[in-house]
Amino acid sequence: MHGAGNRLQLQLGTFNTRVNGTLWPGPDAEQFRHDWKTSHTLVLREAVLFLHQSADEITRNADEQEAASLPGGSGPSTCPAGSSNGTSEYTSGPVRPDDLMGKSAAQIKDWWSGLTPGQKQAFIRNYPVEAGNTNGIPFDARVEANRINAQNRIDWLNENDPEPRFNPFLMDAGYPQRFTDEHKAWEKRQSYLQRVVDGKIRLAAYDPAAQSIVELKGTYDENTTTVITYVPGTTTNEASFHDGGPQRLPARLVEDDQSGGTAAFVYKGSEFPDGDLVEAFLVEAKSDEFVARSAPVLRAFQGAVDLELPPGAQSVGVGHSWGVRNLTGAENEGAHYDKLLALSGAAMPPGWVPDPGTEYSSFTYPDILLTAEANGVVGENYPMKEPAFEKHVYEPPGGNGWTEFYSIDNHSLIATTYEENDQALRDMRKEIRQ
């Protein structure tokens, strides 16, 4: 039953990807996507929860029967809280996802520290989705669990979304290129997940059913002096991670710290604005309701990051485009960053005020978002207007002609590691380190 729950959870992730990636415009499509997000996914999630809870109940009953059958036995081999070890409800008994219910991230951290090594390994092995995605469970354990989740994902995809095969009976003019693109995307996905399994990529979160993937760059431990939470922008999805796009800039910031003291989480812990260009950029990206759903998830993740923050280390939020909207929304929910860097940042959500304990800075080229913001198209309270942000504006590679103020390329350039962006990168590093 646990296996069925995990398979259904993986299938939900694939459904989400396909619903969001289907080019289907019009009111019927919008209604279907709305129904999918607000109704159908909830039914599937309840089914996943039912399977896991039922499996837990069966296991619990079996444990109790087995314990009662032992000589002198009368119940499961657990030890109540406050017993001689003083650390956990359990000594050698089984631990289950139910043990996480009602606990804060800090309480989950304490619960985890009180488990035996055997209990920890059993929880990771039996409940990898929960172990890999629960705030408060240490990140080294989450990374280990997400290696299992990646392998489970590979196994499921091999059965349900296998390698594309060339079909000579579909030889319309555009088919060869479509097949090539589809096969490249498949190869990138398989290669990425296999590198996770092999330990070459570390995932601090991976739950396709929740549209969640967070990659850890660098080493986050007691020697960390700077931890970055990097939040990319609109249309970021799991396939973006397969291609390596969102990871390049935070990876550079990690690599440039010769001391090895910088770690970075490349964050996509929930749904980001997606769909076609109109829906993604002009509807969801500027929607206050959308960011109100995503920001609490980011705030909760940042709370887990802060639980492992070494004394004296600094936390830095870096956001590109809509990612700044997500970061500042998380601030509304109670998240704190010592420094927050906006890269061509979108407008902050309603109610945002600068945190007096945070240093804010904005980096941008003239681009289409800045022009839209200046004309009141996509929000008025944006970083290049907000006094709290120290402002850095760069001349684009194409010069300062009027067309540059409508450039999408300039909007992307600020979050790249291209040579043309070197000056901005130097200024970002200086801002982080000073």
Secondary structure per residue as TSV (DSSP state, phi and psi in degrees):
chain	resnum	aa	ss	phi	psi
A	1	M	-	360.0	-36.6
A	2	H	H	-62.3	-42.3
A	3	G	H	-61.7	-40.6
A	4	A	H	-64.4	-39.1
A	5	G	H	-63.5	-42.9
A	6	N	H	-64.8	-40.3
A	7	R	H	-65.7	-41.0
A	8	L	H	-65.6	-36.2
A	9	Q	H	-65.1	-41.7
A	10	L	H	-64.6	-40.2
A	11	Q	H	-63.9	-37.8
A	12	L	H	-60.3	-40.4
A	13	G	H	-61.8	-41.3
A	14	T	H	-65.7	-41.5
A	15	F	H	-58.8	-45.5
A	16	N	H	-57.3	-46.2
A	17	T	H	-60.9	-42.8
A	18	R	H	-73.7	-37.1
A	19	V	H	-63.3	-45.2
A	20	N	H	-72.4	-26.4
A	21	G	H	-94.1	-3.0
A	22	T	-	-79.7	127.6
A	23	L	-	-80.0	90.3
A	24	W	-	-139.5	96.3
A	25	P	-	-86.3	169.1
A	26	G	S	106.9	168.9
A	27	P	H	-64.2	-35.6
A	28	D	H	-62.7	-41.3
A	29	A	H	-64.6	-43.6
A	30	E	H	-62.6	-40.7
A	31	Q	H	-65.7	-41.4
A	32	F	H	-63.9	-45.0
A	33	R	H	-62.3	-39.1
A	34	H	H	-63.4	-45.8
A	35	D	H	-62.9	-38.7
A	36	W	I	-62.9	-47.2
A	37	K	I	-71.0	-36.3
A	38	T	I	-98.0	-16.3
A	39	S	I	-128.6	-61.4
A	40	H	I	-62.8	-43.0
A	41	T	H	-63.9	-33.7
A	42	L	H	-64.8	-38.9
A	43	V	H	-62.7	-44.0
A	44	L	H	-66.3	-40.8
A	45	R	H	-62.5	-38.3
A	46	E	H	-64.8	-35.8
A	47	A	H	-66.3	-41.2
A	48	V	H	-61.1	-46.2
A	49	L	H	-62.5	-40.9
A	50	F	H	-60.7	-44.5
A	51	L	H	-62.4	-45.1
A	52	H	H	-66.5	-43.8
A	53	Q	H	-65.0	-38.5
A	54	S	H	-66.4	-40.9
A	55	A	H	-63.0	-40.0
A	56	D	H	-63.0	-41.1
A	57	E	H	-65.4	-41.8
A	58	I	H	-62.0	-45.4
A	59	T	H	-62.4	-42.2
A	60	R	H	-62.4	-44.6
A	61	N	H	-62.8	-40.5
A	62	A	H	-65.4	-41.3
A	63	D	H	-61.4	-43.2
A	64	E	H	-65.5	-40.5
A	65	Q	H	-65.2	-41.1
A	66	E	H	-65.4	-43.2
A	67	A	H	-65.0	-39.9
A	68	A	H	-67.9	-24.8
A	69	S	H	-81.3	-15.2
A	70	L	S	-71.2	154.8
A	71	P	T	-57.3	122.2
A	72	G	T	75.1	6.2
A	73	G	-	-80.1	147.9
A	74	S	-	-142.6	3.4
A	75	G	S	177.9	178.9
A	76	P	-	-67.3	153.9
A	77	S	S	-83.2	71.4
A	78	T	-	-119.0	162.5
A	79	C	-	-123.1	128.6
A	80	P	-	-67.4	157.9
A	81	A	T	-59.1	146.1
A	82	G	T	85.6	9.1
A	83	S	S	-76.7	-171.4
A	84	S	T	-59.6	-33.5
A	85	N	T	-76.9	-22.7
A	86	G	-	67.1	16.3
A	87	T	S	-122.9	-26.4
A	88	S	-	-151.8	157.2
A	89	E	S	-66.8	-23.7
A	90	Y	-	-118.4	148.6
A	91	T	S	-108.1	-60.2
A	92	S	S	-128.7	2.1
A	93	G	S	-73.3	168.1
A	94	P	-	-70.9	147.5
A	95	V	-	-114.9	146.9
A	96	R	-	-139.9	165.0
A	97	P	G	-56.2	-28.8
A	98	D	G	-57.8	-27.1
A	99	D	G	-67.0	-15.8
A	100	L	G	-87.5	-16.6
A	101	M	T	-63.1	133.6
A	102	G	T	77.9	3.6
A	103	K	-	-100.3	142.0
A	104	S	-	-76.0	169.4
A	105	A	H	-59.7	-40.3
A	106	A	H	-64.3	-39.4
A	107	Q	H	-68.4	-36.7
A	108	I	H	-65.7	-38.6
A	109	K	H	-60.0	-44.9
A	110	D	H	-64.7	-41.4
A	111	W	H	-59.3	-45.1
A	112	W	H	-64.2	-42.1
A	113	S	H	-65.5	-21.8
A	114	G	T	-87.1	-5.1
A	115	L	S	-81.2	154.7
A	116	T	-	-77.0	159.3
A	117	P	H	-54.1	-37.8
A	118	G	H	-66.0	-39.7
A	119	Q	H	-65.0	-41.4
A	120	K	H	-61.2	-46.9
A	121	Q	H	-65.4	-37.3
A	122	A	H	-65.9	-39.8
A	123	F	H	-65.7	-43.8
A	124	I	H	-61.5	-42.7
A	125	R	H	-70.3	-42.4
A	126	N	H	-86.3	-27.9
A	127	Y	-	-133.1	61.5
A	128	P	H	-64.2	-31.8
A	129	V	H	-64.7	-46.6
A	130	E	H	-68.0	-42.9
A	131	A	H	-65.5	-33.0
A	132	G	H	-86.9	-7.2
A	133	N	H	-136.9	13.0
A	134	T	-	-100.4	121.8
A	135	N	T	-67.0	130.4
A	136	G	T	112.7	-30.2
A	137	I	S	-73.9	129.5
A	138	P	-	-55.3	149.3
A	139	F	H	-66.6	-30.0
A	140	D	H	-64.3	-36.9
A	141	A	H	-70.6	-37.8
A	142	R	H	-63.4	-41.3
A	143	V	H	-61.1	-43.9
A	144	E	H	-61.3	-44.0
A	145	A	H	-65.4	-37.0
A	146	N	H	-74.4	-16.3
A	147	R	H	-65.3	-39.4
A	148	I	H	-67.1	-43.6
A	149	N	H	-61.1	-37.5
A	150	A	H	-66.4	-41.0
A	151	Q	H	-66.0	-40.2
A	152	N	H	-62.6	-36.9
A	153	R	H	-66.3	-42.9
A	154	I	H	-59.2	-47.2
A	155	D	H	-61.2	-41.7
A	156	W	H	-67.4	-43.2
A	157	L	H	-65.9	-34.5
A	158	N	H	-60.7	-30.9
A	159	E	H	-87.2	-32.8
A	160	N	H	-111.6	-19.2
A	161	D	S	-144.9	64.9
A	162	P	-	-72.8	179.5
A	163	E	-	-57.4	129.1
A	164	P	-	-60.7	140.6
A	165	R	-	-115.5	136.9
A	166	F	-	-66.1	131.7
A	167	N	-	-114.1	104.6
A	168	P	G	-66.6	-11.9
A	169	F	G	-87.0	1.0
A	170	L	G	-113.3	41.3
A	171	M	-	-86.8	57.4
A	172	D	-	-78.5	174.4
A	173	A	T	-61.2	-34.3
A	174	G	T	-95.2	-3.3
A	175	Y	H	-64.4	-44.4
A	176	P	H	-55.5	-42.4
A	177	Q	H	-70.4	-38.2
A	178	R	H	-62.1	-42.2
A	179	F	H	-64.2	-43.3
A	180	T	H	-59.7	-45.9
A	181	D	H	-64.2	-42.1
A	182	E	H	-63.9	-41.5
A	183	H	H	-69.7	-38.2
A	184	K	H	-62.7	-41.8
A	185	A	H	-63.1	-40.3
A	186	W	H	-63.1	-45.1
A	187	E	H	-61.8	-42.9
A	188	K	H	-63.8	-40.9
A	189	R	H	-63.8	-48.4
A	190	Q	H	-63.7	-42.0
A	191	S	H	-64.2	-42.1
A	192	Y	H	-62.4	-50.3
A	193	L	H	-64.0	-36.8
A	194	Q	H	-66.7	-36.4
A	195	R	H	-67.6	-30.6
A	196	V	H	-64.8	-48.0
A	197	V	H	-58.4	-39.1
A	198	D	T	-78.6	-4.2
A	199	G	T	83.6	8.6
A	200	K	S	-83.6	-22.3
A	201	I	S	-123.9	135.9
A	202	R	E	-113.2	123.6
A	203	L	E	-106.4	122.3
A	204	A	E	-84.6	-12.1
A	205	A	E	-157.0	141.4
A	206	Y	E	-158.7	103.9
A	207	D	E	-145.1	88.6
A	208	P	G	-56.2	-30.4
A	209	A	G	-65.5	-28.9
A	210	A	G	-99.3	9.8
A	211	Q	T	54.6	41.5
A	212	S	E	-117.6	129.8
A	213	I	E	-152.6	128.1
A	214	V	E	-133.7	121.3
A	215	E	E	-104.4	138.8
A	216	L	E	-102.4	123.6
A	217	K	E	-107.8	136.1
A	218	G	S	81.7	-171.2
A	219	T	-	-113.8	123.3
A	220	Y	-	-103.5	101.9
A	221	D	S	-151.2	-163.4
A	222	E	T	-66.7	-14.1
A	223	N	T	-94.2	-0.8
A	224	T	-	-70.4	132.5
A	225	T	S	-108.7	-23.4
A	226	T	E	-139.4	126.6
A	227	V	E	-118.7	125.6
A	228	I	E	-104.3	133.3
A	229	T	E	-106.5	107.2
A	230	Y	E	-99.6	122.7
A	231	V	E	-116.2	109.9
A	232	P	-	-73.8	-176.0
A	233	G	-	-104.8	-159.6
A	234	T	T	-54.0	143.7
A	235	T	T	72.2	5.6
A	236	T	-	-65.7	130.9
A	237	N	-	-141.5	-175.6
A	238	E	H	-62.4	-38.1
A	239	A	H	-60.7	-29.6
A	240	S	H	-60.9	-38.3
A	241	F	H	-68.6	-36.5
A	242	H	H	-59.0	-35.7
A	243	D	H	-83.2	-14.4
A	244	G	T	86.3	2.9
A	245	G	T	-60.9	-55.8
A	246	P	T	-64.8	-21.6
A	247	Q	T	-83.6	-17.6
A	248	R	H	-64.9	-48.2
A	249	L	H	-67.0	-49.9
A	250	P	H	-61.4	-34.6
A	251	A	H	-62.8	-39.3
A	252	R	H	-63.9	-42.0
A	253	L	H	-63.4	-34.1
A	254	V	H	-70.1	-47.3
A	255	E	H	-65.8	-32.5
A	256	D	T	-72.6	-14.1
A	257	D	-	-86.2	97.4
A	258	Q	T	-64.2	-19.8
A	259	S	T	-74.4	-15.7
A	260	G	S	76.4	14.0
A	261	G	-	-89.9	1.1
A	262	T	E	-105.4	133.6
A	263	A	E	-125.2	152.6
A	264	A	E	-139.6	134.1
A	265	F	E	-99.8	120.9
A	266	V	E	-91.6	108.8
A	267	Y	E	-103.8	126.1
A	268	K	E	-143.6	83.0
A	269	G	-	-92.5	1.0
A	270	S	S	-157.8	-175.5
A	271	E	-	-65.1	135.5
A	272	F	-	-105.0	162.4
A	273	P	S	-53.8	129.6
A	274	D	-	-147.9	-162.6
A	275	G	S	87.0	-159.2
A	276	D	S	-72.6	173.8
A	277	L	H	-61.3	-40.0
A	278	V	I	-65.4	-48.1
A	279	E	I	-63.7	-43.8
A	280	A	I	-68.2	-50.7
A	281	F	I	-89.4	-37.2
A	282	L	I	-101.5	-8.3
A	283	V	I	-115.7	-70.5
A	284	E	I	-70.4	-41.3
A	285	A	T	-63.1	-31.7
A	286	K	T	-99.2	2.2
A	287	S	-	-77.5	125.8
A	288	D	H	-68.1	-33.9
A	289	E	H	-67.5	-37.5
A	290	F	H	-64.1	-49.0
A	291	V	H	-69.5	-26.3
A	292	A	H	-66.7	-24.9
A	293	R	H	-83.5	-36.5
A	294	S	H	-82.6	-34.3
A	295	A	H	-61.1	-42.5
A	296	P	H	-62.1	-31.1
A	297	V	H	-66.5	-43.6
A	298	L	H	-65.3	-41.8
A	299	R	H	-59.8	-41.9
A	300	A	H	-65.3	-41.2
A	301	F	H	-63.9	-42.9
A	302	Q	H	-62.5	-33.4
A	303	G	H	-61.0	-38.6
A	304	A	H	-67.8	-38.4
A	305	V	H	-61.3	-44.7
A	306	D	H	-64.4	-30.1
A	307	L	H	-62.3	-28.0
A	308	E	T	-105.0	7.7
A	309	L	-	-70.7	121.3
A	310	P	-	-65.7	153.6
A	311	P	T	-57.1	132.6
A	312	G	T	86.2	-10.5
A	313	A	-	-79.3	155.4
A	314	Q	E	-109.8	148.2
A	315	S	E	-106.2	135.6
A	316	V	E	-129.2	125.9
A	317	G	E	-98.0	130.1
A	318	V	E	-127.4	123.9
A	319	G	E	-129.9	140.6
A	320	H	E	-107.6	126.6
A	321	S	T	58.3	-119.6
A	322	W	H	-62.4	-22.4
A	323	G	H	-57.8	-31.3
A	324	V	H	-68.1	-37.5
A	325	R	H	-63.1	-38.8
A	326	N	H	-68.5	-43.4
A	327	L	H	-62.8	-47.1
A	328	T	H	-70.7	-28.7
A	329	G	H	-64.4	-39.3
A	330	A	H	-63.6	-35.5
A	331	E	H	-60.9	-41.0
A	332	N	H	-56.6	-32.3
A	333	E	T	-86.5	-4.7
A	334	G	T	117.6	-1.5
A	335	A	-	-69.6	151.2
A	336	H	-	-131.4	136.9
A	337	Y	-	-126.3	137.2
A	338	D	S	-66.6	-34.8
A	339	K	E	-138.2	146.2
A	340	L	E	-134.5	121.0
A	341	L	E	-109.0	125.5
A	342	A	E	-103.2	124.4
A	343	L	E	-107.9	105.6
A	344	S	S	45.5	56.9
A	345	G	-	-75.9	142.1
A	346	A	-	-78.7	169.1
A	347	A	-	-64.1	144.3
A	348	M	-	-71.5	152.2
A	349	P	-	-73.2	164.4
A	350	P	T	-56.5	143.2
A	351	G	T	88.2	-6.8
A	352	W	-	-72.0	135.3
A	353	V	-	-133.7	147.4
A	354	P	-	-63.8	140.4
A	355	D	-	-78.6	123.0
A	356	P	T	-62.3	-16.8
A	357	G	T	-94.5	8.3
A	358	T	-	-116.4	139.1
A	359	E	E	-96.5	123.3
A	360	Y	E	-108.9	140.5
A	361	S	E	-147.2	149.3
A	362	S	E	-126.2	136.9
A	363	F	E	-128.5	128.2
A	364	T	E	-159.7	158.2
A	365	Y	-	-103.9	161.5
A	366	P	S	-57.7	127.5
A	367	D	-	-154.7	-179.4
A	368	I	H	-68.5	-34.9
A	369	L	H	-68.2	-45.0
A	370	L	H	-61.5	-38.3
A	371	T	H	-65.6	-43.4
A	372	A	H	-64.1	-39.8
A	373	E	H	-65.5	-43.2
A	374	A	H	-62.7	-25.1
A	375	N	T	-99.7	9.6
A	376	G	T	73.0	20.9
A	377	V	S	-80.4	-37.0
A	378	V	S	-127.9	36.2
A	379	G	-	111.4	151.0
A	380	E	S	-106.0	-28.4
A	381	N	-	-92.3	75.3
A	382	Y	-	-113.0	160.4
A	383	P	T	-56.6	-38.5
A	384	M	T	-74.6	-5.0
A	385	K	T	-108.4	-28.5
A	386	E	-	-72.0	123.7
A	387	P	T	-60.5	-25.4
A	388	A	T	-67.5	-20.0
A	389	F	E	-90.1	127.2
A	390	E	E	-73.2	131.1
A	391	K	E	-107.9	135.7
A	392	H	E	-129.1	117.9
A	393	V	E	-119.7	132.6
A	394	Y	-	-117.8	148.7
A	395	E	-	-76.0	127.7
A	396	P	-	-72.7	161.6
A	397	P	T	-57.2	-29.7
A	398	G	T	-85.4	8.3
A	399	G	-	85.8	-166.6
A	400	N	S	-109.8	30.6
A	401	G	-	-65.1	161.5
A	402	W	G	-62.2	-28.3
A	403	T	G	-65.8	-24.6
A	404	E	G	-66.1	-24.3
A	405	F	G	-76.1	-3.5
A	406	Y	G	-122.2	18.6
A	407	S	-	-84.8	126.4
A	408	I	H	-77.4	-34.3
A	409	D	H	-60.5	-40.9
A	410	N	H	-63.8	-34.6
A	411	H	H	-63.7	-37.6
A	412	S	H	-79.5	-32.7
A	413	L	H	-56.8	-38.4
A	414	I	T	-63.1	-20.4
A	415	A	T	-106.8	22.4
A	416	T	S	-111.8	172.2
A	417	T	-	-107.9	21.4
A	418	Y	-	-64.5	153.7
A	419	E	G	-57.9	-35.1
A	420	E	G	-63.5	-17.7
A	421	N	G	-102.8	12.6
A	422	D	H	-59.8	-42.3
A	423	Q	H	-63.3	-42.5
A	424	A	H	-63.0	-40.2
A	425	L	H	-63.0	-41.3
A	426	R	H	-61.6	-41.7
A	427	D	H	-67.4	-36.8
A	428	M	H	-62.9	-46.7
A	429	R	H	-59.6	-43.1
A	430	K	H	-62.2	-43.3
A	431	E	H	-62.4	-39.7
A	432	I	H	-70.3	-39.2
A	433	R	H	-87.3	-23.6
A	434	Q	-	-72.0	360.0
